[in-house]
Amino acid sequence: MKTLGIVLIVIGVIMALTKGFSFVTEKEVADIGPLEINKKENKSVGWPTYAGVGVALVGVVLVVSSRKR
């Protein structure tokens, strides 16, 4: 549980410092013989800052509770 707690702390800090990330997907619109039409779409994934703080706090609780045993 201690390892999981440390991983959650690291992920939580990264989530708190960044607001999210974006990526590009390519989608095939039409394929007519040798002609191919593709569309690029920008997608983004975002989360609030307090979600990262919450994940980090859960990690701290796991680390502290594993030391008491």
C-alpha positions in Angstrom: 0.0 0.0 0.0 2.9 2.3 0.6 4.0 2.0 -3.0 0.5 2.8 -4.3 0.4 5.8 -1.9 3.6 7.2 -3.3 2.4 6.7 -6.9 -0.9 8.5 -6.1 1.0 11.4 -4.5 3.2 11.8 -7.6 0.1 11.6 -10.0 -1.8 14.0 -7.8 1.0 16.6 -7.8 1.3 16.3 -11.6 -2.5 16.7 -11.9 -2.5 19.7 -9.6 0.2 21.4 -11.6 -1.2 20.8 -15.1 -4.8 21.5 -16.1 -5.0 18.6 -18.6 -3.6 17.6 -22.0 -4.6 17.5 -25.6 -4.0 15.2 -28.5 -4.8 14.9 -32.2 -6.7 12.0 -33.7 -7.0 11.3 -37.4 -10.3 10.0 -38.8 -11.0 8.6 -42.2 -13.9 10.5 -43.7 -14.1 8.9 -47.2 -12.1 6.3 -49.2 -13.0 6.4 -52.8 -10.6 4.2 -54.8 -7.2 5.8 -54.8 -8.6 9.0 -53.2 -8.6 9.1 -49.4 -10.0 12.0 -47.3 -8.9 12.2 -43.6 -9.9 14.6 -40.9 -7.7 15.6 -38.0 -9.5 16.4 -34.7 -8.1 18.0 -31.7 -9.3 16.4 -28.4 -8.5 17.5 -24.9 -8.8 16.0 -21.5 -9.0 18.3 -18.5 -9.6 18.1 -14.8 -10.0 20.6 -12.0 -7.0 21.4 -9.7 -8.8 20.1 -6.7 -9.0 16.6 -8.2 -5.2 16.5 -8.3 -5.0 17.7 -4.7 -7.6 15.0 -3.7 -5.6 12.2 -5.4 -2.4 13.4 -3.6 -4.2 13.5 -0.2 -5.5 9.9 -0.7 -1.9 8.9 -1.4 -0.7 10.6 1.8 -3.4 8.8 3.8 -2.3 5.5 2.3 1.4 6.1 3.1 0.6 7.3 6.7 -1.7 4.4 7.4 0.8 1.8 6.1 3.4 3.1 8.5 1.2 2.6 11.6 0.8 -1.1 11.0 
